[in-house]
Amino acid sequence: MGCSLPPNKAQTPAAVVRALSLGLLLLVWVGAAILTADASVLPAPWALAEPFGREMASGALPFHLGMTLWRVVWAFALAMSIGMALGLAMGRYPGLDRWLDPWLVVFLNLPALVLIVLCYLWIGLNETAAITAVVLNKIPNVTTLLREGARALSPDLAAMARVYRMGRLARLRHVVLPQLAPFITGAARSGIAVIWKIVLVVEFLGRSNGIGFQIHLYFQLYNVGMVLVYALSFIVVMLVVEWLLLQPAEARVRRWRLA
């Protein structure tokens, strides 16, 4: 007599899981604030409503948030473009990979703070130096991921493209990019998370606006509440980008592998 398997239980929707997870984190914050019993050290979440509203009404928070987002977008676009091109070239041409791999190892292990300081010293305290520092910090990670993706390209699909005499652009679009898509989305997800953190450090050290600059300002004033207001505002924006753009894009490009 065959044994029957129990029916699969309906999975909890992802949005519900995220809400419960964030709610649990919020409870941990509330508990820590109660145990601390000092709003100057760790204010409760509801204590941030008044300063948040004040900064929104004055226009300061939207302005500084916009400046940080502008730097993140520029750095992300440049780092992804250059890193993808380098990674694909290094993965497909072993000779080039042997020459550039030592450079890649050096930049992967060079601290972000060192690159930021050197860019400010060499280029000056300006936007060019700020964006350049962030891009140089992220390119090695993108290159590494895309190099592994290029090495994993299927030779059978490449042979099929040659048999059907596909042109370079058609081969890139229909053969290469679909295989690289999971690596590209992985690099994008990790990239956006790392880039905005580096942008905050860049602003902390040498810019006159942005979320990092405001955190530096209120750090000097030892105003924990305002530090949290500005930090959490950008974290919320990044969570929205992650959930509404990056995760759906990754699920879409992985769909063909599960078919």
HUZIBEL-V505743 format. One record per residue. RES is the residue in three letters. PHI is phi as a letter, one per 30 degrees, with the letter a starting at -180 (none if undefined). OMEGA is omega in whole degrees, -180 to 180 (none if undefined). D_LAST is the distance of its C-alpha to the last C-alpha in Angstrom with 1 decimal. Layout:
BEGIN
res=RES phi=PHI omega=OMEGA d_last=D_LAST
res=RES phi=PHI omega=OMEGA d_last=D_LAST
END
This chain:
BEGIN
res=MET phi=none omega=-180 d_last=33.4
res=GLY phi=d omega=179 d_last=29.8
res=CYS phi=c omega=-179 d_last=29.2
res=SER phi=d omega=180 d_last=26.9
res=LEU phi=d omega=178 d_last=24.5
res=PRO phi=d omega=180 d_last=25.2
res=PRO phi=d omega=179 d_last=23.0
res=ASN phi=d omega=177 d_last=20.6
res=LYS phi=d omega=178 d_last=22.5
res=ALA phi=d omega=-180 d_last=21.3
res=GLN phi=d omega=177 d_last=20.4
res=THR phi=d omega=179 d_last=22.9
res=PRO phi=e omega=-177 d_last=21.7
res=ALA phi=e omega=-179 d_last=21.3
res=ALA phi=d omega=179 d_last=24.2
res=VAL phi=d omega=179 d_last=26.5
res=VAL phi=d omega=179 d_last=25.8
res=ARG phi=d omega=-179 d_last=26.6
res=ALA phi=d omega=179 d_last=29.7
res=LEU phi=d omega=179 d_last=30.9
res=SER phi=d omega=178 d_last=30.4
res=LEU phi=d omega=176 d_last=32.4
res=GLY phi=d omega=177 d_last=34.9
res=LEU phi=d omega=177 d_last=35.4
res=LEU phi=d omega=178 d_last=36.0
res=LEU phi=d omega=178 d_last=38.4
res=LEU phi=d omega=176 d_last=40.3
res=VAL phi=d omega=178 d_last=40.6
res=TRP phi=d omega=180 d_last=42.1
res=VAL phi=d omega=179 d_last=44.5
res=GLY phi=d omega=179 d_last=45.6
res=ALA phi=d omega=179 d_last=46.2
res=ALA phi=d omega=179 d_last=48.2
res=ILE phi=d omega=179 d_last=50.3
res=LEU phi=d omega=180 d_last=51.0
res=THR phi=d omega=178 d_last=52.0
res=ALA phi=h omega=179 d_last=54.2
res=ASP phi=b omega=-177 d_last=54.7
res=ALA phi=d omega=178 d_last=53.1
res=SER phi=d omega=178 d_last=54.2
res=VAL phi=c omega=178 d_last=52.0
res=LEU phi=b omega=179 d_last=48.9
res=PRO phi=d omega=175 d_last=49.2
res=ALA phi=d omega=-178 d_last=47.3
res=PRO phi=e omega=-178 d_last=44.4
res=TRP phi=d omega=179 d_last=46.6
res=ALA phi=d omega=-180 d_last=49.2
res=LEU phi=d omega=-176 d_last=47.0
res=ALA phi=d omega=-177 d_last=46.9
res=GLU phi=d omega=178 d_last=50.3
res=PRO phi=d omega=177 d_last=49.9
res=PHE phi=d omega=178 d_last=46.5
res=GLY phi=d omega=180 d_last=48.0
res=ARG phi=d omega=-180 d_last=50.9
res=GLU phi=d omega=177 d_last=48.8
res=MET phi=d omega=-179 d_last=46.7
res=ALA phi=d omega=-180 d_last=49.8
res=SER phi=d omega=-178 d_last=51.5
res=GLY phi=i omega=-177 d_last=48.5
res=ALA phi=d omega=-178 d_last=48.5
res=LEU phi=d omega=177 d_last=45.1
res=PRO phi=e omega=-179 d_last=43.2
res=PHE phi=d omega=-177 d_last=45.0
res=HIS phi=d omega=176 d_last=44.3
res=LEU phi=d omega=178 d_last=40.7
res=GLY phi=d omega=179 d_last=40.3
res=MET phi=d omega=179 d_last=41.8
res=THR phi=d omega=178 d_last=39.5
res=LEU phi=d omega=178 d_last=36.4
res=TRP phi=d omega=179 d_last=37.8
res=ARG phi=d omega=180 d_last=38.2
res=VAL phi=d omega=-178 d_last=34.7
res=VAL phi=d omega=180 d_last=33.1
res=TRP phi=d omega=-179 d_last=35.2
res=ALA phi=d omega=-180 d_last=34.7
res=PHE phi=d omega=-178 d_last=30.9
res=ALA phi=d omega=-179 d_last=30.6
res=LEU phi=d omega=-178 d_last=33.0
res=ALA phi=d omega=180 d_last=31.6
res=MET phi=d omega=-178 d_last=28.0
res=SER phi=d omega=-178 d_last=29.1
res=ILE phi=d omega=-179 d_last=31.5
res=GLY phi=d omega=178 d_last=29.4
res=MET phi=d omega=180 d_last=26.3
res=ALA phi=d omega=180 d_last=28.7
res=LEU phi=d omega=-179 d_last=30.4
res=GLY phi=d omega=179 d_last=27.4
res=LEU phi=d omega=180 d_last=25.9
res=ALA phi=d omega=-179 d_last=29.3
res=MET phi=d omega=179 d_last=30.0
res=GLY phi=d omega=-177 d_last=26.8
res=ARG phi=c omega=-177 d_last=27.3
res=TYR phi=b omega=-176 d_last=31.0
res=PRO phi=e omega=180 d_last=32.4
res=GLY phi=d omega=177 d_last=36.0
res=LEU phi=d omega=180 d_last=35.3
res=ASP phi=d omega=180 d_last=33.4
res=ARG phi=d omega=-179 d_last=36.5
res=TRP phi=d omega=-174 d_last=38.8
res=LEU phi=c omega=-178 d_last=36.8
res=ASP phi=e omega=177 d_last=35.5
res=PRO phi=e omega=177 d_last=39.0
res=TRP phi=d omega=-179 d_last=39.0
res=LEU phi=d omega=-180 d_last=35.6
res=VAL phi=d omega=-180 d_last=36.9
res=VAL phi=d omega=-177 d_last=40.0
res=PHE phi=d omega=176 d_last=38.3
res=LEU phi=d omega=-176 d_last=35.8
res=ASN phi=c omega=177 d_last=38.8
res=LEU phi=d omega=-178 d_last=41.1
res=PRO phi=e omega=-180 d_last=41.6
res=ALA phi=e omega=-178 d_last=40.6
res=LEU phi=d omega=180 d_last=44.1
res=VAL phi=d omega=180 d_last=45.7
res=LEU phi=d omega=179 d_last=43.7
res=ILE phi=d omega=-179 d_last=44.5
res=VAL phi=d omega=-179 d_last=48.2
res=LEU phi=d omega=179 d_last=48.4
res=CYS phi=d omega=178 d_last=46.9
res=TYR phi=d omega=180 d_last=49.3
res=LEU phi=d omega=-176 d_last=52.2
res=TRP phi=d omega=-174 d_last=51.4
res=ILE phi=c omega=-179 d_last=50.2
res=GLY phi=j omega=180 d_last=51.8
res=LEU phi=d omega=-178 d_last=51.0
res=ASN phi=b omega=-177 d_last=48.9
res=GLU phi=d omega=180 d_last=45.5
res=THR phi=d omega=179 d_last=44.9
res=ALA phi=d omega=-179 d_last=45.5
res=ALA phi=d omega=-179 d_last=43.4
res=ILE phi=d omega=-180 d_last=40.3
res=THR phi=d omega=-180 d_last=40.9
res=ALA phi=d omega=-179 d_last=41.1
res=VAL phi=d omega=-179 d_last=37.8
res=VAL phi=d omega=-180 d_last=36.0
res=LEU phi=d omega=178 d_last=37.5
res=ASN phi=d omega=-174 d_last=36.5
res=LYS phi=c omega=-177 d_last=32.8
res=ILE phi=e omega=-178 d_last=32.3
res=PRO phi=e omega=179 d_last=32.4
res=ASN phi=d omega=178 d_last=29.5
res=VAL phi=d omega=180 d_last=27.2
res=THR phi=d omega=-179 d_last=28.4
res=THR phi=d omega=-180 d_last=27.6
res=LEU phi=d omega=-178 d_last=24.0
res=LEU phi=d omega=175 d_last=23.4
res=ARG phi=d omega=178 d_last=25.4
res=GLU phi=d omega=177 d_last=23.1
res=GLY phi=d omega=179 d_last=20.1
res=ALA phi=d omega=178 d_last=22.1
res=ARG phi=d omega=-177 d_last=23.0
res=ALA phi=c omega=179 d_last=19.4
res=LEU phi=d omega=-176 d_last=18.5
res=SER phi=d omega=175 d_last=17.4
res=PRO phi=d omega=179 d_last=20.5
res=ASP phi=d omega=178 d_last=18.7
res=LEU phi=d omega=177 d_last=17.1
res=ALA phi=d omega=178 d_last=20.6
res=ALA phi=d omega=178 d_last=22.2
res=MET phi=d omega=179 d_last=20.1
res=ALA phi=d omega=178 d_last=21.2
res=ARG phi=d omega=180 d_last=24.7
res=VAL phi=d omega=-179 d_last=24.6
res=TYR phi=d omega=176 d_last=23.7
res=ARG phi=h omega=178 d_last=26.3
res=MET phi=d omega=177 d_last=24.3
res=GLY phi=d omega=-177 d_last=26.6
res=ARG phi=d omega=-178 d_last=26.5
res=LEU phi=d omega=179 d_last=25.2
res=ALA phi=d omega=178 d_last=22.5
res=ARG phi=d omega=179 d_last=21.4
res=LEU phi=d omega=-175 d_last=21.5
res=ARG phi=d omega=-170 d_last=19.5
res=HIS phi=c omega=-177 d_last=16.7
res=VAL phi=c omega=-173 d_last=16.6
res=VAL phi=d omega=-174 d_last=18.2
res=LEU phi=d omega=177 d_last=17.4
res=PRO phi=d omega=178 d_last=13.6
res=GLN phi=d omega=-180 d_last=14.1
res=LEU phi=d omega=-173 d_last=16.9
res=ALA phi=e omega=178 d_last=15.4
res=PRO phi=d omega=178 d_last=14.8
res=PHE phi=d omega=179 d_last=18.3
res=ILE phi=d omega=180 d_last=19.8
res=THR phi=d omega=175 d_last=18.6
res=GLY phi=d omega=178 d_last=19.9
res=ALA phi=d omega=-180 d_last=23.1
res=ALA phi=d omega=-178 d_last=23.4
res=ARG phi=d omega=179 d_last=23.2
res=SER phi=d omega=-177 d_last=25.6
res=GLY phi=d omega=-178 d_last=27.6
res=ILE phi=d omega=179 d_last=28.4
res=ALA phi=d omega=-178 d_last=29.4
res=VAL phi=d omega=-174 d_last=31.7
res=ILE phi=d omega=-176 d_last=33.1
res=TRP phi=d omega=177 d_last=34.5
res=LYS phi=d omega=179 d_last=36.2
res=ILE phi=d omega=177 d_last=37.8
res=VAL phi=e omega=178 d_last=38.8
res=LEU phi=d omega=177 d_last=40.7
res=VAL phi=d omega=178 d_last=42.6
res=VAL phi=e omega=179 d_last=43.4
res=GLU phi=d omega=178 d_last=44.8
res=PHE phi=d omega=-173 d_last=46.6
res=LEU phi=d omega=-170 d_last=48.4
res=GLY phi=a omega=176 d_last=49.3
res=ARG phi=c omega=-178 d_last=48.4
res=SER phi=c omega=176 d_last=50.4
res=ASN phi=a omega=-179 d_last=47.6
res=GLY phi=j omega=-179 d_last=44.2
res=ILE phi=d omega=179 d_last=42.9
res=GLY phi=d omega=177 d_last=43.9
res=PHE phi=d omega=179 d_last=47.4
res=GLN phi=d omega=176 d_last=47.9
res=ILE phi=d omega=177 d_last=46.8
res=HIS phi=d omega=-180 d_last=49.4
res=LEU phi=d omega=-177 d_last=52.0
res=TYR phi=d omega=170 d_last=51.6
res=PHE phi=d omega=179 d_last=51.3
res=GLN phi=d omega=179 d_last=54.8
res=LEU phi=d omega=-177 d_last=56.0
res=TYR phi=h omega=179 d_last=54.4
res=ASN phi=c omega=-176 d_last=52.7
res=VAL phi=d omega=-179 d_last=49.7
res=GLY phi=e omega=-179 d_last=48.9
res=MET phi=d omega=174 d_last=48.5
res=VAL phi=e omega=180 d_last=46.5
res=LEU phi=d omega=179 d_last=44.1
res=VAL phi=e omega=-178 d_last=44.1
res=TYR phi=d omega=180 d_last=43.1
res=ALA phi=d omega=-177 d_last=40.6
res=LEU phi=d omega=179 d_last=38.8
res=SER phi=d omega=-179 d_last=38.7
res=PHE phi=d omega=177 d_last=36.7
res=ILE phi=d omega=178 d_last=34.5
res=VAL phi=d omega=179 d_last=33.6
res=VAL phi=d omega=-179 d_last=32.7
res=MET phi=d omega=176 d_last=30.4
res=LEU phi=d omega=178 d_last=28.7
res=VAL phi=d omega=178 d_last=28.1
res=VAL phi=d omega=-180 d_last=26.7
res=GLU phi=d omega=-173 d_last=24.4
res=TRP phi=d omega=-176 d_last=23.1
res=LEU phi=c omega=-177 d_last=23.1
res=LEU phi=c omega=-170 d_last=22.0
res=LEU phi=d omega=-179 d_last=20.7
res=GLN phi=d omega=175 d_last=18.5
res=PRO phi=d omega=179 d_last=16.7
res=ALA phi=d omega=179 d_last=16.4
res=GLU phi=d omega=179 d_last=14.9
res=ALA phi=d omega=-180 d_last=12.3
res=ARG phi=d omega=-176 d_last=11.5
res=VAL phi=d omega=177 d_last=11.4
res=ARG phi=d omega=-173 d_last=9.2
res=ARG phi=d omega=-176 d_last=6.4
res=TRP phi=d omega=179 d_last=5.2
res=ARG phi=d omega=-178 d_last=5.6
res=LEU phi=c omega=-177 d_last=3.8
res=ALA phi=d omega=none d_last=0.0
END
